[in-house]
Amino acid sequence: MTGRRGAFRRRIGAGRRPAVGSAEGRTGSAEGAGDDPTLVVDGVTVDLGGVEALRDVNASVDRGWFVGLIGPNGAGKTTLLRTITGALTPDRGTVTVAGERIYALPSKEASRLVATVPQDTNLSFAFDVRETVAMGRTPYLSRFGRWTEGDETAVEAAMARTEVAELADRAITEISGGERQRVLLARALAQDAPVLLLDEPTASLDINHQIRTFELVRELVADGKTVLAAIHDLNLAAHYCDELLLLSDGAALASGPPEDVLTETALKRAFDANAVVSRHPVTGAVYVTALPERTGGAEGRVHVIGGGGSAARYLYLLSAAGYDVSVGALNEGDSDTETARQLGIDAVTVPPFAPVDPTARAAVRERVDAADVTLVADVEVGDGNLANLEAAAASDALVLVEERPFAERNYAGTAGETAYARLRDRATVVRTNGVVGAVADAVAADRRSGVDGPDGRSLGK
């Protein structure tokens, strides 16, 4: 995606004045990136009913950047957005957009600088889509409400950009939630403001519309729009945003690139959450998984079959959850092998590029027999590691991660199809975000199948 991970040019946080750093190394930057920041929040404090909803918050965001506001409910995200629009006047500090102090401007002038897409897409009026998008031009209309060719062009361009032109004559109340979200985004684009604010833009959308919305926002950012968005989903925020601002109790707890902000320590402080932070095996983005609180950690043994990085995240998750984890067989030098070593996890290995030999296969079978559950990652299978699937077939409890169809990652021909089908017939099949729960359920079921022996293993196995 355009604009990700250059040298970050703005600093966001609390307790210090905003600063703008060097633009060197920035990738995909828009024209004008060397100008002053488009948005500056300087020491903003907002008191609502005797409670400090925001406390000494600073942010400085350049043209063509996407900053995500994250934090628990009540952290101050919506209050900060309302302050930036000028709807709230800070008790201390200032908000400047394109060099103008936003809350000192008349409403129309402020609306030419900041456009907002609200969280709630449920609109009660029955205007059609075109009329709804046209409302974005209100800040530019004369006192007599005269409509110009430029207004018409802006509306048509906004509808085309958000792919809602085909809905132009339909009532806003008769289209789906995902379509309404795009219409409200089109209305904000028609407003033609340099700063776009989004308040939980995907909170009520299915995953397809979430991705479409964020992909569109990234395109707008690449074209020079400055975007600040309150985002509930930490993983979407990490994937799409250039930087994050983590709010907690009205103050900025952490700020910077996602990998610097989304740490287990910061998430514990902000959300009081037991979370594991790893890298997504496909995108490479920071990935957060919340774990249930467990007294003394989870009990049980899990053997993981992976390779090529497909198991790394699960090794982190299961180890952090307290399971006794083993993995293999893996080649020396494989990224899953390195992850296992870092975590102190028992790993069955073979030399680089070598197939799983009989000795390694026996070692895998031994660990499968000792485990309460065997987890098979979304791994590519060839003649060299087919023995891992065959050894997994001996497991009494199987969890199979399936992000891609097996046909796309099968290089072992008919033998691979047969081995995988044998596993799938007996396995609990999950996607990545269902792994921890499926493993916990499988361990519990395995232990209910018989009386536990003195070592904690079920005698019913």
Secondary structure by P-SEA (a helix, b strand, c coil): ccccccccccccccccccccccccccccccccccccccccccbbbbbccccccccbbbbbbcccbbbbbbbcccccaaaaaaaaacccccccccccccccccccccaaaaaacbbbbcccccccccccaaaaaaccccccccccccccaaaaaaaaaaaaaaccccccccccccccaaaaaaaaaaaaaaacccbbbbccccccccaaaaaaaaaaaaaaaaabbbbbbbcccaaaaaacccbbbbbccccccccccccccccaaaaaaacccbbbbbcccccccbbbbbbcccccccbbbbbbbbcccccaaaaaaaaaacccccccccccccaaaaaaaaaccbbbbccccccccaaaaaaaaaaaaaccbbbbccccccccaaaaaaaaccccbbbbbccccccccccccaaaaaaaaaaaaccccccccaaaaaaaaaaaaaaaccccccccccccc
